[in-house]
Amino acid sequence: MWIVIALLAAGAVFGFLVRLATRPIRTLVHTLRVLLFALGVLILIIYFVVGGDVPDESRAELIPIIAAAFGAWLLTFVIPAVLGLLIGSRDRG
């Protein structure tokens, strides 16, 4: 069983490295998107699951962190789109 898991993990790492070599910017942006979204979801789960056991002041401190994680995740969509528009308009003009 461990060999199957190790082969799957090795295949995933190899696939990531091949994609990183062929499309570095796109791969890094997509990886950052996934990591930021996972971070936001993880903090949101902590807020709702563990939040009942902590004081309200501590729980309220998580709200800006959740907003920052999802805001950074949204920026990974907005910034490339804006750059694409700026580069595209410069090429047309």
mmCIF file of the C-alpha atoms, coordinates in Angstrom:
data_MODEL
# 
_entry.id   MODEL 
# 
loop_
_atom_site.group_PDB 
_atom_site.id 
_atom_site.type_symbol 
_atom_site.label_atom_id 
_atom_site.label_alt_id 
_atom_site.label_comp_id 
_atom_site.label_asym_id 
_atom_site.label_entity_id 
_atom_site.label_seq_id 
_atom_site.pdbx_PDB_ins_code 
_atom_site.Cartn_x 
_atom_site.Cartn_y 
_atom_site.Cartn_z 
_atom_site.occupancy 
_atom_site.B_iso_or_equiv 
_atom_site.pdbx_formal_charge 
_atom_site.auth_seq_id 
_atom_site.auth_comp_id 
_atom_site.auth_asym_id 
_atom_site.auth_atom_id 
_atom_site.pdbx_PDB_model_num 
ATOM 1  C CA . MET A 1 1  ? 0.000   0.000  0.000   1.00 0.00 ? 1  MET A CA 1 
ATOM 2  C CA . TRP A 1 2  ? 2.800   2.407  0.868   1.00 0.00 ? 2  TRP A CA 1 
ATOM 3  C CA . ILE A 1 3  ? 4.438   1.748  -2.502  1.00 0.00 ? 3  ILE A CA 1 
ATOM 4  C CA . VAL A 1 4  ? 1.266   2.834  -4.314  1.00 0.00 ? 4  VAL A CA 1 
ATOM 5  C CA . ILE A 1 5  ? 1.090   6.036  -2.263  1.00 0.00 ? 5  ILE A CA 1 
ATOM 6  C CA . ALA A 1 6  ? 4.803   6.694  -2.849  1.00 0.00 ? 6  ALA A CA 1 
ATOM 7  C CA . LEU A 1 7  ? 4.412   6.149  -6.606  1.00 0.00 ? 7  LEU A CA 1 
ATOM 8  C CA . LEU A 1 8  ? 1.429   8.492  -6.731  1.00 0.00 ? 8  LEU A CA 1 
ATOM 9  C CA . ALA A 1 9  ? 3.316   11.137 -4.777  1.00 0.00 ? 9  ALA A CA 1 
ATOM 10 C CA . ALA A 1 10 ? 6.393   10.738 -6.987  1.00 0.00 ? 10 ALA A CA 1 
ATOM 11 C CA . GLY A 1 11 ? 4.205   11.006 -10.086 1.00 0.00 ? 11 GLY A CA 1 
ATOM 12 C CA . ALA A 1 12 ? 2.575   14.171 -8.777  1.00 0.00 ? 12 ALA A CA 1 
ATOM 13 C CA . VAL A 1 13 ? 5.936   15.759 -7.984  1.00 0.00 ? 13 VAL A CA 1 
ATOM 14 C CA . PHE A 1 14 ? 7.351   14.732 -11.371 1.00 0.00 ? 14 PHE A CA 1 
ATOM 15 C CA . GLY A 1 15 ? 4.273   16.119 -13.145 1.00 0.00 ? 15 GLY A CA 1 
ATOM 16 C CA . PHE A 1 16 ? 4.566   19.361 -11.216 1.00 0.00 ? 16 PHE A CA 1 
ATOM 17 C CA . LEU A 1 17 ? 8.245   19.701 -12.139 1.00 0.00 ? 17 LEU A CA 1 
ATOM 18 C CA . VAL A 1 18 ? 7.557   19.002 -15.815 1.00 0.00 ? 18 VAL A CA 1 
ATOM 19 C CA . ARG A 1 19 ? 4.759   21.553 -15.856 1.00 0.00 ? 19 ARG A CA 1 
ATOM 20 C CA . LEU A 1 20 ? 6.974   24.006 -13.987 1.00 0.00 ? 20 LEU A CA 1 
ATOM 21 C CA . ALA A 1 21 ? 9.664   23.565 -16.625 1.00 0.00 ? 21 ALA A CA 1 
ATOM 22 C CA . THR A 1 22 ? 7.264   24.049 -19.546 1.00 0.00 ? 22 THR A CA 1 
ATOM 23 C CA . ARG A 1 23 ? 5.007   26.806 -18.132 1.00 0.00 ? 23 ARG A CA 1 
ATOM 24 C CA . PRO A 1 24 ? 6.728   28.352 -15.098 1.00 0.00 ? 24 PRO A CA 1 
ATOM 25 C CA . ILE A 1 25 ? 4.642   31.495 -14.556 1.00 0.00 ? 25 ILE A CA 1 
ATOM 26 C CA . ARG A 1 26 ? 1.266   29.842 -15.062 1.00 0.00 ? 26 ARG A CA 1 
ATOM 27 C CA . THR A 1 27 ? 2.241   26.923 -12.832 1.00 0.00 ? 27 THR A CA 1 
ATOM 28 C CA . LEU A 1 28 ? 3.405   29.193 -10.009 1.00 0.00 ? 28 LEU A CA 1 
ATOM 29 C CA . VAL A 1 29 ? 0.248   31.319 -10.222 1.00 0.00 ? 29 VAL A CA 1 
ATOM 30 C CA . HIS A 1 30 ? -1.996  28.242 -10.142 1.00 0.00 ? 30 HIS A CA 1 
ATOM 31 C CA . THR A 1 31 ? -0.019  26.775 -7.244  1.00 0.00 ? 31 THR A CA 1 
ATOM 32 C CA . LEU A 1 32 ? -0.309  30.047 -5.334  1.00 0.00 ? 32 LEU A CA 1 
ATOM 33 C CA . ARG A 1 33 ? -4.061  30.091 -6.001  1.00 0.00 ? 33 ARG A CA 1 
ATOM 34 C CA . VAL A 1 34 ? -4.500  26.607 -4.609  1.00 0.00 ? 34 VAL A CA 1 
ATOM 35 C CA . LEU A 1 35 ? -2.373  27.317 -1.530  1.00 0.00 ? 35 LEU A CA 1 
ATOM 36 C CA . LEU A 1 36 ? -4.141  30.599 -0.730  1.00 0.00 ? 36 LEU A CA 1 
ATOM 37 C CA . PHE A 1 37 ? -7.585  29.047 -1.177  1.00 0.00 ? 37 PHE A CA 1 
ATOM 38 C CA . ALA A 1 38 ? -6.618  26.090 1.019   1.00 0.00 ? 38 ALA A CA 1 
ATOM 39 C CA . LEU A 1 39 ? -5.284  28.488 3.658   1.00 0.00 ? 39 LEU A CA 1 
ATOM 40 C CA . GLY A 1 40 ? -8.512  30.488 3.617   1.00 0.00 ? 40 GLY A CA 1 
ATOM 41 C CA . VAL A 1 41 ? -10.659 27.367 3.899   1.00 0.00 ? 41 VAL A CA 1 
ATOM 42 C CA . LEU A 1 42 ? -8.477  25.996 6.701   1.00 0.00 ? 42 LEU A CA 1 
ATOM 43 C CA . ILE A 1 43 ? -8.752  29.220 8.700   1.00 0.00 ? 43 ILE A CA 1 
ATOM 44 C CA . LEU A 1 44 ? -12.503 29.306 8.045   1.00 0.00 ? 44 LEU A CA 1 
ATOM 45 C CA . ILE A 1 45 ? -12.824 25.750 9.366   1.00 0.00 ? 45 ILE A CA 1 
ATOM 46 C CA . ILE A 1 46 ? -10.797 26.702 12.430  1.00 0.00 ? 46 ILE A CA 1 
ATOM 47 C CA . TYR A 1 47 ? -13.049 29.726 12.944  1.00 0.00 ? 47 TYR A CA 1 
ATOM 48 C CA . PHE A 1 48 ? -16.230 27.645 12.980  1.00 0.00 ? 48 PHE A CA 1 
ATOM 49 C CA . VAL A 1 49 ? -15.024 24.374 14.520  1.00 0.00 ? 49 VAL A CA 1 
ATOM 50 C CA . VAL A 1 50 ? -12.577 25.556 17.172  1.00 0.00 ? 50 VAL A CA 1 
ATOM 51 C CA . GLY A 1 51 ? -14.064 29.021 17.519  1.00 0.00 ? 51 GLY A CA 1 
ATOM 52 C CA . GLY A 1 52 ? -16.676 27.962 20.026  1.00 0.00 ? 52 GLY A CA 1 
ATOM 53 C CA . ASP A 1 53 ? -13.991 26.994 22.526  1.00 0.00 ? 53 ASP A CA 1 
ATOM 54 C CA . VAL A 1 54 ? -12.038 30.265 22.446  1.00 0.00 ? 54 VAL A CA 1 
ATOM 55 C CA . PRO A 1 55 ? -12.981 33.738 23.694  1.00 0.00 ? 55 PRO A CA 1 
ATOM 56 C CA . ASP A 1 56 ? -14.812 36.062 21.319  1.00 0.00 ? 56 ASP A CA 1 
ATOM 57 C CA . GLU A 1 57 ? -11.837 38.453 21.169  1.00 0.00 ? 57 GLU A CA 1 
ATOM 58 C CA . SER A 1 58 ? -9.562  35.728 19.850  1.00 0.00 ? 58 SER A CA 1 
ATOM 59 C CA . ARG A 1 59 ? -12.209 34.534 17.426  1.00 0.00 ? 59 ARG A CA 1 
ATOM 60 C CA . ALA A 1 60 ? -12.712 38.062 16.112  1.00 0.00 ? 60 ALA A CA 1 
ATOM 61 C CA . GLU A 1 61 ? -9.001  38.280 15.316  1.00 0.00 ? 61 GLU A CA 1 
ATOM 62 C CA . LEU A 1 62 ? -9.417  35.541 12.708  1.00 0.00 ? 62 LEU A CA 1 
ATOM 63 C CA . ILE A 1 63 ? -11.863 37.533 10.566  1.00 0.00 ? 63 ILE A CA 1 
ATOM 64 C CA . PRO A 1 64 ? -9.226  39.909 9.074   1.00 0.00 ? 64 PRO A CA 1 
ATOM 65 C CA . ILE A 1 65 ? -6.930  36.935 8.444   1.00 0.00 ? 65 ILE A CA 1 
ATOM 66 C CA . ILE A 1 66 ? -9.717  35.105 6.604   1.00 0.00 ? 66 ILE A CA 1 
ATOM 67 C CA . ALA A 1 67 ? -10.456 38.221 4.562   1.00 0.00 ? 67 ALA A CA 1 
ATOM 68 C CA . ALA A 1 68 ? -6.765  38.671 3.740   1.00 0.00 ? 68 ALA A CA 1 
ATOM 69 C CA . ALA A 1 69 ? -6.349  35.055 2.617   1.00 0.00 ? 69 ALA A CA 1 
ATOM 70 C CA . PHE A 1 70 ? -9.383  35.165 0.326   1.00 0.00 ? 70 PHE A CA 1 
ATOM 71 C CA . GLY A 1 71 ? -8.489  38.679 -0.857  1.00 0.00 ? 71 GLY A CA 1 
ATOM 72 C CA . ALA A 1 72 ? -5.013  37.520 -1.843  1.00 0.00 ? 72 ALA A CA 1 
ATOM 73 C CA . TRP A 1 73 ? -6.601  34.529 -3.577  1.00 0.00 ? 73 TRP A CA 1 
ATOM 74 C CA . LEU A 1 74 ? -8.879  36.864 -5.568  1.00 0.00 ? 74 LEU A CA 1 
ATOM 75 C CA . LEU A 1 75 ? -5.904  39.033 -6.506  1.00 0.00 ? 75 LEU A CA 1 
ATOM 76 C CA . THR A 1 76 ? -4.313  36.030 -8.217  1.00 0.00 ? 76 THR A CA 1 
ATOM 77 C CA . PHE A 1 77 ? -7.202  36.263 -10.700 1.00 0.00 ? 77 PHE A CA 1 
ATOM 78 C CA . VAL A 1 78 ? -7.349  40.061 -10.992 1.00 0.00 ? 78 VAL A CA 1 
ATOM 79 C CA . ILE A 1 79 ? -3.658  40.904 -11.389 1.00 0.00 ? 79 ILE A CA 1 
ATOM 80 C CA . PRO A 1 80 ? -2.975  38.550 -14.347 1.00 0.00 ? 80 PRO A CA 1 
ATOM 81 C CA . ALA A 1 81 ? -6.192  39.752 -16.030 1.00 0.00 ? 81 ALA A CA 1 
ATOM 82 C CA . VAL A 1 82 ? -5.207  43.400 -15.657 1.00 0.00 ? 82 VAL A CA 1 
ATOM 83 C CA . LEU A 1 83 ? -1.673  42.703 -16.871 1.00 0.00 ? 83 LEU A CA 1 
ATOM 84 C CA . GLY A 1 84 ? -3.099  40.831 -19.865 1.00 0.00 ? 84 GLY A CA 1 
ATOM 85 C CA . LEU A 1 85 ? -5.330  43.785 -20.708 1.00 0.00 ? 85 LEU A CA 1 
ATOM 86 C CA . LEU A 1 86 ? -2.465  46.254 -20.388 1.00 0.00 ? 86 LEU A CA 1 
ATOM 87 C CA . ILE A 1 87 ? -0.109  44.172 -22.505 1.00 0.00 ? 87 ILE A CA 1 
ATOM 88 C CA . GLY A 1 88 ? -2.841  43.434 -25.047 1.00 0.00 ? 88 GLY A CA 1 
ATOM 89 C CA . SER A 1 89 ? -3.776  47.108 -25.416 1.00 0.00 ? 89 SER A CA 1 
ATOM 90 C CA . ARG A 1 90 ? -0.126  48.071 -25.793 1.00 0.00 ? 90 ARG A CA 1 
ATOM 91 C CA . ASP A 1 91 ? 0.336   45.507 -28.581 1.00 0.00 ? 91 ASP A CA 1 
ATOM 92 C CA . ARG A 1 92 ? -2.747  46.772 -30.445 1.00 0.00 ? 92 ARG A CA 1 
ATOM 93 C CA . GLY A 1 93 ? -1.739  50.417 -30.164 1.00 0.00 ? 93 GLY A CA 1 
# 
